[in-house]
Amino acid sequence: MKKKVDSKTIKRGLLPYLFLFVMMLSVFYFFNVLDKEIHELSYDEFVEKLDSDRIQELKLVARGNGYVYQVSGKLDGYQENESFEAMLPLSEEVMKKIVLASDEKSFKLVVKPDPESSSLLIILVNVVPIMLLVIAAFWFFNRQLAGNRSSLDFGKSRARLNSDDNQVTFKDVAGLKEEKEEVEELIDFLKAPKKFQKLGARIPKGVLLMGPPGTGKTLLAKAVAGEANVPFYFISGSDFVELFVGVGASRVRDMFKEAKRNAPCLIFIDEIDAVGRQRGTGLGGGHDEREQTLNQLLTEMDGFGQNEGIIIIAATNRPDVLDPALLRPGRFDRQVTVNLPDVKGREEILGVHAKNKILAEGITLSNLAKRTPGFSGADLENLLNEAALLAVRRDKTEITMSEIDEATDRVLMGPAKISHKYSENDRKLVAYHEAGHAVIGLKLQNASDVQKVTIIPRGSAGGYNMMVPSEEKLCSTKTDLLEQITGLLGGRTAEEITFGEITTGAHNDFEKATKIARAMVTEYGMSDLGPLQFEQQSGSVFLGRDYNKPQHFSNEVANEIDIAMRKIIDECHKKATEIIKKNKDLLKLIAETLLEYETLTKEQIDYLVENGKMPEEDDQNLESLSITKLREMAKEKGIKNYSKMNKAELIKELN
């Protein structure tokens, strides 16, 4: 898209060149004048030259109100840069001599009036310089005042008015059915406030949108303004905070003053936790700039009339740090939680973002939504965008399932490390580790479904096992959590049974398993200690989450917590060992197939478990071929170093 060029910008760009041009002309004229050689002649010398017929050209200019003539011209033998000048008294005798000599000797004669008698010249010489000085002084002082005005504008509101060009409506917001219903009352009030005023109803002054990042809080606020077709001011919480005390409060006052002028309207404050944190917290405390800004915000929200038509919508993903005074009735009366979308919501969001993308036949958004639990709206948009970029990179005319799978992995784990080389022993360790996770997932009823297994390194992981819940639940049972821990321990257990050795590959698995086990004991009451909560998620958020974490139990209870956690982990490890030993053939089958194919999808794993072999290879689909088959094809095509390439590299070369 071409950018519009401002005419002022063009003028500012031409001014230095214009100034340089004038300077060059001045220098040229100055040196040209210096090169000229002028001979001063007396009256007698001039008359002598006139009588001796040596004058070639002559110019007479009246001076001193016509009493004196200034004569200049050239004589025979003069160079190009030589000339003479003489001052002659005004007399008829002199003029007759000059005119007669001009007629007889035919030299060029030019007579000019006195330039000082010209009114235009008088103005140019006497008035114009003064005017130029006045204009220059005015411009300088105006520029200084403008600079001072901008430096004194730090107390003005930083809220920006949203333009009509990028107006958002509810059609652009998918997957937030209940949340949209909650804010529809605001739209009705902004469109017809008298209907509410008639019955004495008070519309909420503020609506707080809470939820994880990327769930669509800002988009929902824009849609409310778009549906109501009212002015929409948006500002970030950090825009209020300044170095100087009182600036933030001044900006709050100015923002509400501007909003009252344009009522009915919406004010949207994004990341309100930057300015709305609890007062009196933090090291040292004190009534600092942020607290003054918060006090002013609280006063303004509770100060303006009930039906002035100003509604504030704020968004945050940290509601735990907000000051309680913000959340009381009369300020943020309504609090709407915007959670991660469920499978139906994800399908609707994918439908919005897939409108301008060309998907291959066979790709359904419902299946894609089932494969992406835990994805936010921003994650889903990023997923389709990454898939489109991959399709363009591979010179395809449509987005296939291969690009979507790769994009999913990139969003979750980062790009594949194709150039990373590791030994066959490491490949075997990773293959059996990931196969152990897969076996547990296949054999435990409440474990997550195995969607994809790969031994291609991504991020800090040597391999990757994508497992999603068979169905999305609001709450997890004790059995669900125990089987999740068992599945996480499947990789280490497979290493122990197969190689009689353990590696560092299960580091992240242990981190997740320990976190679940500790939560079961200290938060969920799922241990022998009974239904007691010993710990909470939130800590001292201003001193660090765990720096000043309170402990509401004795050292004896802490020891019992450690014992209960160890008991959970040991039982899950024992169960994982039983399953792996009982299914050693399946473990070996999946691991050996991984070594050959490097990546297995859910469909391939299901076929492998049922038939003991992979599906028939389709020569047109390189992703479904084994690495052995791909190397044979690369050998036939004469690709160099094919034996050292992994599957992703071979597919790239063959394409």
C-alpha positions, 0 to 999 in steps of 0.5 A: 500500500502506497503511503501518502506524502504530506506536502509539509514534509516535501517543503521541509525536505526542499528547504535545505536544497533551496538554501544551498542554491541561494548560497551558491548563487551568492558566492558565485556573484560575489567572486564574479564581482571581485574579478571585475577591474574598475578604473576611476576617471576624472572629468578631464580624463573622461572628456579626453577619452571622449574626444579621442574616440576611444569609448566603445559603450557608455551608460549614464545614470542620474544621481543626487536628484539629477544634479550628477551623472554617474558614467560607466563604460568600456574603452578600446583595449579593455579586457572583458572584466575591465570597465571605467567609472566617472562622476560628471556634473549636470550641464548642457555642455557635457550632455551635448558633447556626449550626444554628439560623440555618440552620433558621430562615433556610433558607440552604444549609449544607455541613459537610465533614471535615478534608481533611488527615485523609484518608490518600489526600490525604496520599499525594497531597500527600506521596508522589506528587510524590516518585514523579513526581520519581523517575520523571522522573529515571529516564526522563532517565538512561535516555534518556541511557544509551540515547543513549550506548549507541547512540553506542558501537555503532559497533563493532557489525556492520552486516550485516542479516539477509534476511527470508523475505518476499523470498526469492529462488530459482534460479527467479528467476535466468535466463540464468546456467546455468553460474554456478548450477552452480558454486554448487550445491555450496554449497547441498548443503553447507549442507543436508547438511554431514555428507556432505562431512565424511565424505569429508574434503572442504572446501567453499570458504570464500569465493566471489567473483562477478566481472563487469560491473554489472547481470549478477545477482551479488547476485541469484545470492547471494540465490538460494543462500541461498533455495535452502539456506533458511539465514540470509543476512547481507548487507552492503556493503563501504563499511559497514566503513570508518569515520573512526576506526581500528579500527572496521571491524576491530571490525565484522568481528569482530562479524559473524563472531561473529554468523554463528557463532551462526547457522551454517550461514549465508551472508554476502554482501559487496557491492562488496568492492573498497571494503574489499579493495583492495590494501594499501600503495597510494595516495599516502602509503601507511600502515596506515590504517583500510581496511587494518586492516579488510582484515587482520581480514577475512583473519584471520577467513576463515582463522581459523574452522574448516573446516566451521563452516558459514559461507560468504562470497559477495562481489561486485565489478566491479573484481577487478583492484584486490583484494588478492592475499591475498583470492584465495588458497586458504583465503579466496576459493577459488572465483572465478565470472565472471558475464558479460553474457548471450548471446542465449539468456540474454537470452531467459530473462531477458526471460521472467522480467521479462515475466511481469507485462506484457501484450505485443501479439501478434507480439512474441516474446522471441527476436527481442527478445533478438537485438536487444539484444546487450550488454544486462545483466540490469538493462538488460533489466528496465529496457527492459521497464519503460520500454516498459510506462511508455510504453504507459501514457503512450499510453493503450494496453492492451498493450505493442507493438513501437513502445514496445519500440523507443522504450524501447530507444532511451531505454535506449541514447541517452536520450529523443528531443528532440522539442522540438529544432528544427534547419534543413533543411540540418542534417536533410539533413546528418544524414540522409546521415551516417546513410545512410552508416553504413547503406550500409557496414553493408549492403555489408560482409559482416562488418559489423554488421546495421543494425537501425534508423536515425533522424534524431531527435536523442537525447542529444548525437547529431543522429541514431542508427544502431543496428547489431548483430552478425549473430552473437555471437562470442567473439573478433573477427578482424582483418577484423571489427575493420577492417570495424567501423572502416570502418562507423564512418567511413561517416558522415564519408565520406558527408558528404565525397562528398555535400557536399564538406564535413565536420562535427563530427557524426563526433566519437563515430565517430572516438573509437570507431575510434581506440580500436579501431585503437590496441588492434589495434596495441598490444594485439592484435598486428594490425599490421606491428609484429608480435605484441607487446603494448605497452600493457595495459588496467589502469593505476595504478588508485589514481592515475588510470587513465592518470596513471601509465601505464607505457610499455614502449617507446621513443620510436621505437616510439611513432612506429611505433605512430602510423604503424601506427594512421594506416595502419589508419584511412587504409585503412578510410577509403579502403575506405569511400570506394570503397563509398559512391561505388559505391553513391551511388544507394542512399545517396541513396535511404536519405537521402531516405527518412529525410528523409521518414520520419525513422525506418527499421527493419530490415524497412523498410530491407531492403524499400527496398533490394530494391524501391527504395521503402517498403512500402505504408502502413498507415493504422492504423499511424502509425509506418509512415507518412511524415511527409508523410502524417502532415502531411496527416492533421494538416491534415484534423484541424485540428491547428495548426502541423502543418507545423513538427512532426516525426514523433514530435510528429505521432504524439503529436497524432494519437493 
